[in-house]
């Protein structure tokens, strides 16, 4: 073996993910695997999702990989740090990449990583591997590392790497490298159906101030409709999923592409139910009709807030009325609407929360999920609040819950706000449909949330 790829998400240690049971394969690693295999590299994937940290230790002892590559994000960091230490103890060189390491390169290098990949990893790893395989563990970092674009190492940081221009030239994700059946079984057991995920593009050209772009940058590169259709046919033929999950940052971002893709799948007589994430202003009548043709059963919209003032502060480049119009357009065609709502964005006031509740009542999404905003290093949002930002825990122990923004209420306030919001919207919906007993229960829950907000509204 030349390289062992792994990630730090372990379902067994995440109670919330066990509850919702919506695991997805690590597409990023599977793209790395297929790219490197096509170049003759002996690469294997340790898919941690259904395993334990101890299983990673066992894998290292059995396979003795000379190089270990780890995909890391904020939520998997603590596990990844333990995996870095284990890989180093086993004598491996360690490469880390993903959305968080580029902004904490010094910390990851101090924790034992030999190289931090900045941006897309396929071509970077292809160039790195020969150098790492020739590097003796007891010697200093080789000078050749300085010739590899898009990395940080103990000797410094190189310039940015050019993003892959032609995504059609990339092989499909190496789904054979993992036990995909385990994902399908988990989904069917929890939800009665099983999806397979894929992406049709990389990157997002929008300017949302809180969103990290450390892997794909600010560009948007699309695969051709024909190339994506080829992958869908392969997925359907080989894995027999019940549905698809288009994991793009923004699916249907380009009107012409979406219409062409719908025509391509219709020509091939392929129609698979799917979910996706999109933006309200991208969904006109023609796009909504194309989504119906493609088999879309739910679109998730990043509504984030019902306050235009907050949306503008986020640099969302969308109007509240556009979200309402897109939601109505989709629901008229029988497509469910899911919404993401972000609480606690800097400067949000009580009237903004009320506007969000009114927005949810008016648009009536089939489901909405809430999160509390947190500043990701490298984003404009982080830059704007960094002078008021402290961490409740050391870097190596932090998650999104461990940031404190002085000047806004504590997290407990937003837990009550979430209860008020969900209760009040549910009360409204139940009452509209004549379900009076559930409406009373929802109103009671909303009242508890509102009282809790009053008691915890003092800012830090």
Secondary structure, 3 states (H helix, E strand, C coil): CCEEEEECCCHHHCHHHHHHCCCCCCHHHHHHHHHHHHCCCCEEEECHHHCCHHHHHHHHHHHCCCEEEEECCHHHHHHHHHHHHHHHHCCCEEEEECCCHHHHHHHHHHCCCCEEECCCCHHHHHHHHHHHHHCCCCCCCCHHHHHCCCEEECCEECCCCCCCCCHHHCCCCCHHHCCHHHHHHHHHHHHCCCEEEECCEECCCCCCCCCCCCCCCCCCEECCHHHHHHHHHHHHHHHCCCEEEECCCCCCCCHHHHHHHHHHHHHCCCCCCEEEEECHHHCCHHHHHHHHHHCEEEEEEEEECCCHHHHHHHCCCCCHHHHHHHHHHHHHCCCEEEEEEEECCCCCCHHHHHHHHHHHHHHCCCEEEEEECCCCCCCHHHHHHHHHEEECCCHHHCCHHHEEECCCECHHHHHHHHHHHHHHHHHHHHHHCCCHHHHHHHHHHHHHHHHHHHHCCCEC
